[in-house]
Amino acid sequence: MTVRKKKVLNVACLLLLSGICQACGSSDGPVMAPVKGDVTIDGSPLPQGDIIFEPADGKGSASAGVIQQGHFEFSSSVGRKKVLIFASRKTGKKGDFGEDVMESYIPKKYNTDSELIGEVSPDADNMFVFHLEQTP
């Protein structure tokens, strides 16, 4: 596992834990709703990756899910969300310990500099479709 992939997983775990901890000691946790959708890159389903819905205003907890064959499904707190999408692939090179060297291939405008926004509603279908392009 590459350092970048570990960072993404660590961030996702921390975000999920922060949401759990915010709900501890209170029966008034955030209102959650199922979200689902599809992610394509250059017209094809994203084979695998990670997706994070974080509050657009920076307040509250984030939720994360896995993208498989272009589809994701998980629960998120309701409200306006900034959406971050990450994916990596093998480079064909080997690392110092014989592991596959991976590279991130999703442009930053879909993750660290995300421009993607979604509104999660407690009484809506919450179906999101994101069409990503590798070239500017």
N, C-alpha and C positions, 0 to 999 in steps of 0.2 A: 504494500500500500504506500502510495507516495505521500510526501509531507503535505501537499495541497489537499489530497483526499482526506487525510487525517484531520486537517484543520476544519474542513467542511463538516465532517462528522462530529468533531468536538463542538463546533459552533451550534450545530443542530441539537446535540445533547444538552448543551448549556441553555439554549433557548427553551427546550422542552422542560428542563428542570426548573427554570425560572417561572414558567407558567404553572407548574405543579406547586412550587413553593408559595406563589402568590395566592393560590387557592387554599393552602393549608390553614387550618384554624378558622376557616370561614365557610359558611354554607353558600355564600354569595360569590361563587367563582364566575369567571367570564362566561358569557352566553356563547355556546359553541354551535356550529352548523357544519354539516357535511359539505365538502368541496370535492369536485372532480373535474377532470378535463383531459385535454390532449395537448401535446407539445410536438411540433414538427421543426426540423432544421433543414433549410434548403429544400422544402417540399416533402421530406420523408420523415416518418415518425422517429423521434429521438430514441435510440435503442435503450439507453438507461441513463439515469442521472438522479439528481436531487432537486427538490423544489421547496422553497421557504416562503411562507406568507408572513410578513412582519408588519406591525402597525405602521401606517404611513406617517402618523404623527409622532412615532417613536415611543408612545406610551402603551404599556401592556405587554403581553407575551406574544411570541411568535409561534408558529406551527410549521412543521416540516413533514414532507412525504417523499416517497421514492417514485421515480418515473421508470416504467418498464414498458417496452414496446410502444412508446409514445403516450402512455396513459398514466394518470395519477388519481389517487382517491385517498382522502384523509379528512380529519376534522380540524377546523380553524375557528378561532374566536371571530365574532362578527365585526364588521366595520371596514373602513377603507384600508387596503393592504398594498404594500410595496412587495412585488414578487421577484424572487431571485432564483435563477436556474443555473445549475452547475452540472457539468459532465466532463469526463476524461476518457482517454483511449490510449491503447498501447502504442508506443513509438516504434517498436521493433528492436529497441536497444535493451541491453541488460544493465542493471546496476551493479555496484560493488559486490553484492552478495548473491548475484544471479537472479534477482527479482526483475520483473518487467518494469521498464521505465514508462511512466504514464505522462500524458500532457493534457492540460485543459484545452478544450477547443471551442468553448462557448464564449463569444465576445463579451467583454466586460459590461457593455450596455445592457446585458441581460442578468448580471449578477452583481459584482462589486460596485458598478455604476448604473444599477438597474433603472430603466425607464418604464418598466412594466407596472401597471396599477390594476387592482381588482377590488370590487366591492362585494364583501361577504354579507349576506342577509339571512336572518333567521327563518324567513318564510319564502325563500326563492330556491330555484333549482341549483344555483351556484355552480354552473357549468362554465368552465373557462377554456378557451382555445388560444394557444400562443404559437405564432408562426415566427420562428427565429431564422435569421440569415447570417451566415458566416462572413459574407463579404459586405463591406459598407455600402 
